[in-house]
Amino acid sequence: MRCRQRFSSTVGCITVLLVVMVGVVSGQAVAPSPLFIATPLTQVGVFTSGIEGPACDVDGNVYAVNYERQGTIGRIRPDGSGEIYVELPQGSVGNGIRFGSQREMYVADYVGHNVFEVQPRSRAITIYSHDDNMNQPNDLAMAPSGVLYASDPNWAEGSGQIWRIGLDGNATRLFGDMGTTNGIEVSPDGRTLYVGESDERVIWAFDIGVDGTVFGKRVFMRFADHGLDGLRSDVDGNLYVTRYGAGTVLKVSPSGRILQEVNVLGARPSNICLGGMDGRTAYVTEVEHRRLVQFRVDRPGLAWQRLRPE
């Protein structure tokens, strides 16, 4: 705290210091939340077992699919209270969610082979992309350009695909000979695509070309046990990985080193996003208790940062 020498400023600084001291002495000072310690955000059972696809807006809310019943998207406030934000068209069920630069919402509909677009003001829902050759799609990632990438597993056959969805909504299959593709994310510089294969317990990294195609497939990380599900990046390129079955979330550096492991109070975390008022709260969809769990992190989320006004 810098105090100038003028009398009024000095008095103001002394007042502020006294208030802080009194708060500390009286025990009223609010300590910051500890990092990487999970606590429940919502009550048990407010979502179905299909809880998935969390995404954060810049106002501190978090959205996730299948709130109260299948086929909905719930909006959860920072205090844990919630409401149904939209209901998807009859027969559709959402999974991954991403926000675009104009706060429009993109939703993977794994039943109807669609990606929906939801307008922020009217909440009108339209089909942004559709392809009958999709198995689902499952989860979404967004490049800095606004191009979407979609994972597309076939759980029955143990296979999967990766799709690129252009700004015009046209879908192009990039890979069709993968394992059970699930979590997906783009690095902060837009040059690397990460894709997790759940049953195979591996995360792949690809180079992204100037035309949005991917190449240079290589192993980023392998696991000896348990599955993996959602992936999200912070502004520094660290990946948060939900370990389905292990009940933890890993924070992994861009070089593949595990930096943190967080117990998320349930065995089946399905996905994660980073947001809150300052971008430094992680929200985890947890299937076992059908609720959202939260924990504080040290750096803001990449997707949250991109949504902030310039």
Secondary structure in CASP SS format (residue, H / E / C, confidence):
PFRMAT SS
TARGET T0000
AUTHOR 0000-0000-0000
METHOD secondary structure of the structure
MODEL  1
M C 1.00
R C 1.00
C C 1.00
R C 1.00
Q C 1.00
R C 1.00
F H 1.00
S H 1.00
S H 1.00
T H 1.00
V H 1.00
G H 1.00
C H 1.00
I H 1.00
T H 1.00
V H 1.00
L H 1.00
L H 1.00
V H 1.00
V H 1.00
M H 1.00
V H 1.00
G H 1.00
V H 1.00
V H 1.00
S H 1.00
G C 1.00
Q C 1.00
A C 1.00
V C 1.00
A C 1.00
P C 1.00
S C 1.00
P C 1.00
L E 1.00
F C 1.00
I C 1.00
A C 1.00
T E 1.00
P E 1.00
L C 1.00
T C 1.00
Q C 1.00
V C 1.00
G C 1.00
V C 1.00
F E 1.00
T E 1.00
S E 1.00
G E 1.00
I E 1.00
E E 1.00
G E 1.00
P E 1.00
A E 1.00
C E 1.00
D C 1.00
V C 1.00
D C 1.00
G C 1.00
N C 1.00
V E 1.00
Y E 1.00
A E 1.00
V E 1.00
N E 1.00
Y E 1.00
E C 1.00
R C 1.00
Q C 1.00
G C 1.00
T E 1.00
I E 1.00
G E 1.00
R E 1.00
I E 1.00
R C 1.00
P C 1.00
D C 1.00
G C 1.00
S C 1.00
G E 1.00
E E 1.00
I E 1.00
Y E 1.00
V E 1.00
E E 1.00
L C 1.00
P C 1.00
Q C 1.00
G C 1.00
S C 1.00
V C 1.00
G E 1.00
N E 1.00
G E 1.00
I E 1.00
R E 1.00
F E 1.00
G C 1.00
S C 1.00
Q C 1.00
R C 1.00
E C 1.00
M E 1.00
Y E 1.00
V E 1.00
A E 1.00
D E 1.00
Y C 1.00
V C 1.00
G C 1.00
H C 1.00
N E 1.00
V E 1.00
F E 1.00
E E 1.00
V E 1.00
Q C 1.00
P C 1.00
R C 1.00
S C 1.00
R C 1.00
A C 1.00
I E 1.00
T E 1.00
I E 1.00
Y E 1.00
S E 1.00
H E 1.00
D C 1.00
D C 1.00
N C 1.00
M C 1.00
N C 1.00
Q C 1.00
P C 1.00
N C 1.00
D C 1.00
L E 1.00
A E 1.00
M E 1.00
A C 1.00
P C 1.00
S C 1.00
G C 1.00
V C 1.00
L E 1.00
Y E 1.00
A E 1.00
S E 1.00
D E 1.00
P E 1.00
N E 1.00
W C 1.00
A C 1.00
E C 1.00
G C 1.00
S E 1.00
G E 1.00
Q E 1.00
I E 1.00
W E 1.00
R E 1.00
I E 1.00
G C 1.00
L C 1.00
D C 1.00
G C 1.00
N C 1.00
A E 1.00
T E 1.00
R E 1.00
L E 1.00
F E 1.00
G E 1.00
D E 1.00
M E 1.00
G C 1.00
T C 1.00
T E 1.00
N E 1.00
G E 1.00
I E 1.00
E E 1.00
V E 1.00
S C 1.00
P C 1.00
D C 1.00
G C 1.00
R C 1.00
T E 1.00
L E 1.00
Y E 1.00
V E 1.00
G E 1.00
E E 1.00
S C 1.00
D C 1.00
E C 1.00
R C 1.00
V E 1.00
I E 1.00
W E 1.00
A E 1.00
F E 1.00
D E 1.00
I E 1.00
G C 1.00
V C 1.00
D C 1.00
G C 1.00
T C 1.00
V E 1.00
F E 1.00
G E 1.00
K E 1.00
R E 1.00
V E 1.00
F E 1.00
M E 1.00
R E 1.00
F C 1.00
A C 1.00
D C 1.00
H C 1.00
G C 1.00
L C 1.00
D C 1.00
G C 1.00
L E 1.00
R E 1.00
S E 1.00
D E 1.00
V C 1.00
D C 1.00
G C 1.00
N C 1.00
L E 1.00
Y E 1.00
V E 1.00
T E 1.00
R E 1.00
Y C 1.00
G C 1.00
A C 1.00
G C 1.00
T E 1.00
V E 1.00
L E 1.00
K E 1.00
V E 1.00
S C 1.00
P C 1.00
S C 1.00
G C 1.00
R C 1.00
I E 1.00
L E 1.00
Q E 1.00
E E 1.00
V E 1.00
N E 1.00
V C 1.00
L C 1.00
G C 1.00
A C 1.00
R C 1.00
P E 1.00
S E 1.00
N E 1.00
I E 1.00
C E 1.00
L E 1.00
G E 1.00
G C 1.00
M C 1.00
D C 1.00
G C 1.00
R C 1.00
T E 1.00
A E 1.00
Y E 1.00
V E 1.00
T E 1.00
E E 1.00
V C 1.00
E C 1.00
H C 1.00
R C 1.00
R E 1.00
L E 1.00
V E 1.00
Q E 1.00
F E 1.00
R E 1.00
V C 1.00
D C 1.00
R C 1.00
P C 1.00
G E 1.00
L H 1.00
A H 1.00
W H 1.00
Q H 1.00
R H 1.00
L H 1.00
R C 1.00
P C 1.00
E C 1.00
END
